[in-house]
Amino acid sequence: MNVLEPALAGRPLDRPLLAPRFAALAAEVEELPLETFLADLGRRARIYADLARSLRVDVLIVNDADEAPDVLADLLRRARAVVPEPTLLGVTVTGPATAAAATGEPLATATRGVIAAARSAAEAGAGVVFVVESGEAPEGYARAVTPLWGSLKFFRAVGVLQAPWAADVRGPVLPCVTAPLERPHALAVAPRDGSPPGSTAALITHTEDLAGHVPVRELQSAVARLRP
């Protein structure tokens, strides 16, 4: 069972899971240009696995931006082979509202694309899928994305909606916001911030990748600050 499933059912976890975002910052560990690092899936998987072990993360987020579904699926399979259990693998995908606003396509069309990408990731081993929205929630959003949450649940992956208005969307999804909620939720903190003492969040992550915000030498302390 996915350890985040109780939170979807409204039950608190014993402690929050840590899901730091350092997929892009990991390039600096290898002292490589980001594009070169991202293109080498084997190296990425190996470095991510080493960081997951040394930093004691609960959810290893393997990307910071959308990648072709087949590339991301390949990366996930490589990571699953070297990342020790019980660490969950996580991915981020651009949400349908943000995608629709960027391309001008209908929300329903954008949602189908996100469902395909999320499903591919879940099939390849992602236990957590972060759906990241940056703009306003369009009319009919909750209804449009209902199949997305259902598809992830079928593959025993947990959907996390990271958006300013995530708390307003109901269903089998974990809202990820920047201030504590009274119900189970995920909490996103700025790269140099820490989680508030006594946080009751089920999962704690960053608002964005640490690359460009935290020097690689400070990665360990940045992750440590996520612990309540």
Buried (B, 14 or more C-beta within 10 A) or exposed (E): EBBBBBBBEEEEBEEBBBBBBBBBBBBBBBEBEBEEBBEBBEBBBBBBBBBBBEBEBBBBBBBBEBBEBEEBBBBBBBBBEBBEEEBBBBBBBBBBBBBBBEEEBEBEEBBBBBBEBBBBBBBBBBBBBBBBBEBEBBEEBBEBBBEBBEBBBEBEBBBBBBBBBBBEBEBBBBBBBEEEBEEBBBBBBEBEBBBBEEBBBBBBBBBBBBBEBBEBEBBEEBBBBBEB
